[in-house]
Amino acid sequence: MKIGVPKEIKNNENRVGMTPAGVAELIKHGHTVAVQHTAGENSGFADEQYVKVGATILPTIEDVYAYADMIVKVKEPIEPEYPLIRKGQLVFTYFHFASDHELTLAMIKSGGVCLAYETVQLPNRALPLLIPMSEVAGRMATLNGAYYLQKTKGGKGKLIGGVPGVKPAKVLVLGGGIVGEAAARTAAGMGADVTITDISLPRLRQLDIETPANIHTLYSNEHNIRQQLHDVDIIIGSVLIPGAKTPFLITRDMLKEMEPGTVLVDVAIDQGGCFETSHPTTHSEPTYMVDGILHYAVANIPGAVPNTSTTALTNATLRYAVALADKGWQQACKDDQALFLGLNVVEGKVTYKAVADAWNLPYEPITL
Ligand SMILES: NC(=O)c1ccc[n+]([C@@H]2O[C@H](COP(=O)([O-])OP(=O)(O)OC[C@H]3O[C@@H](n4cnc5c(N)ncnc54)[C@H](O)[C@@H]3O)[C@@H](O)[C@H]2O)c1
């Protein structure tokens, strides 16, 4: 199969759909890969690295789309890319259709086959192509929390791990999923006193058994959260209720119970946020203050570390990309229910119920 890796054109997106290592694997399977000139540059992968493993470099995005049977990328296509997608062309990327009406209509019109990373789902309900970005975001949440705790950055002026004779900072993690566990482990590794909450008791039991002794578990309810506020230093919001808006676990009135300079990191901001006072921020202006409490709510945290994020993403997507290239999308989706669940829009039809429901479009389930 002919595979194309275009350069991402969405603002501030520095990741790329595939690393040279991933491209090498596809070529080993007998496929040909065209990478757009400088596509990997911002992730630390030069054109020469792709050429070395056998890829062809094409000068423009138009060339890559025209060449490929399957496009592998990172972000959803944006307007200039819509007309480049042709009938029957497979596009394997994050789409997030339910939050973008224009994109949904454009992809229906294109006649392309849109296989969305975010809905590829394993039988245990895990989302294997979202997990790597959550693993990155969780670690970064703690690093940023620790950074903004500095007095010069607006924080309380505490060192997250303390020093001998001085207590470490207190970190409260709301939501003990992939992001929450990564954040808690990173904070614990830096010596912080960590509390992690969840509404799932089995999950709390698992965290209690498997995580270091300086991570304590706490059942998530308003009473328990309020009790933590008077001396907490960093709060990380990492709650997710699939398909629903994130609840506000920290309301505006709760800010008064915290010490000035407390740092709130709202990782769940991409789903609406779990602090009432959160609004999305960017890497160029990541923080703002409300009532003396510092808020960090960057909506694409992994974008700050594109080398790690691209590599982690390719590690997760590659086996699916290889299956799609080896067998074609129909057979690959027939053989693997996880991949089948990734089909969102197929040749003009919305084949994923939540997307059809979101935009009041006909749902046309696909049978292979
Ligand atoms: N900002 C970013 O760049 C970025 C990057 C990756 C992920 N995210 C977001 O981070 C959030 C978490 O992602 P994840 O992969 O860890 O999800 P996850 O499903 O693995 O974990 C979510 C956890 O929240 C728990 N939860 C639900 N309601 C709760 C409540 N009221 N109190 C406490 N816990 C509760 C769930 O039981 C679950 O354990 C999502 O909103 C995701 O979109 C953001």
The ligand as an SDF file (V2000), in Angstrom:
LIG
                    3D

 44 48  0  0  0  0  0  0  0  0999 V2000
   -4.9300   18.6510   28.3790 N   0  0  0  0  0  0  0  0  0  0  0  0
   -4.3430   17.6760   27.7080 C   0  0  0  0  0  0  0  0  0  0  0  0
   -3.4110   17.9030   26.9430 O   0  0  0  0  0  0  0  0  0  0  0  0
   -4.8000   16.2680   27.8830 C   0  0  0  0  0  0  0  0  0  0  0  0
   -4.0110   15.1920   27.4220 C   0  0  0  0  0  0  0  0  0  0  0  0
   -4.4530   13.8820   27.6690 C   0  0  0  0  0  0  0  0  0  0  0  0
   -5.6610   13.6710   28.3430 C   0  0  0  0  0  0  0  0  0  0  0  0
   -6.4090   14.7420   28.7480 N   0  0  0  0  0  0  0  0  0  0  0  0
   -7.6710   14.6020   29.5040 C   0  0  0  0  0  0  0  0  0  0  0  0
   -7.4120   14.1440   30.8130 O   0  0  0  0  0  0  0  0  0  0  0  0
   -8.5830   13.5590   31.3450 C   0  0  0  0  0  0  0  0  0  0  0  0
   -8.2610   12.2340   32.0110 C   0  0  0  0  0  0  0  0  0  0  0  0
   -7.8550   11.2980   31.0230 O   0  0  0  0  0  0  0  0  0  0  0  0
   -7.4950    9.8010   31.4110 P   0  0  0  0  0  0  0  0  0  0  0  0
   -6.8950    9.1850   30.1960 O   0  0  0  0  0  0  0  0  0  0  0  0
   -6.7260    9.7380   32.6750 O   0  0  0  0  0  0  0  0  0  0  0  0
   -8.9510    9.1840   31.6700 O   0  0  0  0  0  0  0  0  0  0  0  0
   -9.2790    7.8490   32.4780 P   0  0  0  0  0  0  0  0  0  0  0  0
  -10.6190    7.3930   31.9940 O   0  0  0  0  0  0  0  0  0  0  0  0
   -8.1390    6.8880   32.4320 O   0  0  0  0  0  0  0  0  0  0  0  0
   -9.4090    8.3460   33.9980 O   0  0  0  0  0  0  0  0  0  0  0  0
  -10.4370    9.1290   34.4770 C   0  0  0  0  0  0  0  0  0  0  0  0
  -10.6910    8.7400   35.9210 C   0  0  0  0  0  0  0  0  0  0  0  0
  -11.5940    9.7100   36.4890 O   0  0  0  0  0  0  0  0  0  0  0  0
  -12.3540    9.0010   37.4480 C   0  0  0  0  0  0  0  0  0  0  0  0
  -13.4990    9.8080   37.8580 N   0  0  0  0  0  0  0  0  0  0  0  0
  -14.6930    9.9950   37.2410 C   0  0  0  0  0  0  0  0  0  0  0  0
  -15.4630   10.8260   37.9800 N   0  0  0  0  0  0  0  0  0  0  0  0
  -14.7360   11.1810   39.0710 C   0  0  0  0  0  0  0  0  0  0  0  0
  -14.9860   12.0230   40.1990 C   0  0  0  0  0  0  0  0  0  0  0  0
  -16.1420   12.6640   40.3500 N   0  0  0  0  0  0  0  0  0  0  0  0
  -13.9970   12.1510   41.1170 N   0  0  0  0  0  0  0  0  0  0  0  0
  -12.8180   11.5070   40.9720 C   0  0  0  0  0  0  0  0  0  0  0  0
  -12.5460   10.6900   39.9380 N   0  0  0  0  0  0  0  0  0  0  0  0
  -13.4880   10.5380   39.0070 C   0  0  0  0  0  0  0  0  0  0  0  0
  -12.6900    7.7100   36.7290 C   0  0  0  0  0  0  0  0  0  0  0  0
  -13.1530    6.7080   37.6380 O   0  0  0  0  0  0  0  0  0  0  0  0
  -11.3470    7.3720   36.0850 C   0  0  0  0  0  0  0  0  0  0  0  0
  -10.5480    6.5600   36.9300 O   0  0  0  0  0  0  0  0  0  0  0  0
   -9.5370   13.4580   30.1470 C   0  0  0  0  0  0  0  0  0  0  0  0
  -10.4470   14.5170   30.1990 O   0  0  0  0  0  0  0  0  0  0  0  0
   -8.6350   13.5870   28.9640 C   0  0  0  0  0  0  0  0  0  0  0  0
   -9.3270   14.0670   27.8150 O   0  0  0  0  0  0  0  0  0  0  0  0
   -5.9940   16.0240   28.5190 C   0  0  0  0  0  0  0  0  0  0  0  0
  1  2  1  0
  2  3  2  0
  2  4  1  0
  4  5  1  0
  4 44  2  0
  5  6  2  0
  6  7  1  0
  7  8  2  0
  8  9  1  0
  8 44  1  0
  9 10  1  0
  9 42  1  0
 10 11  1  0
 11 12  1  0
 11 40  1  0
 12 13  1  0
 13 14  1  0
 14 15  2  0
 14 16  1  0
 14 17  1  0
 17 18  1  0
 18 19  2  0
 18 20  1  0
 18 21  1  0
 21 22  1  0
 22 23  1  0
 23 24  1  0
 23 38  1  0
 24 25  1  0
 25 26  1  0
 25 36  1  0
 26 27  1  0
 26 35  1  0
 27 28  2  0
 28 29  1  0
 29 30  1  0
 29 35  2  0
 30 31  1  0
 30 32  2  0
 32 33  1  0
 33 34  2  0
 34 35  1  0
 36 37  1  0
 36 38  1  0
 38 39  1  0
 40 41  1  0
 40 42  1  0
 42 43  1  0
M  CHG  2   8   1  16  -1
M  END
$$$$
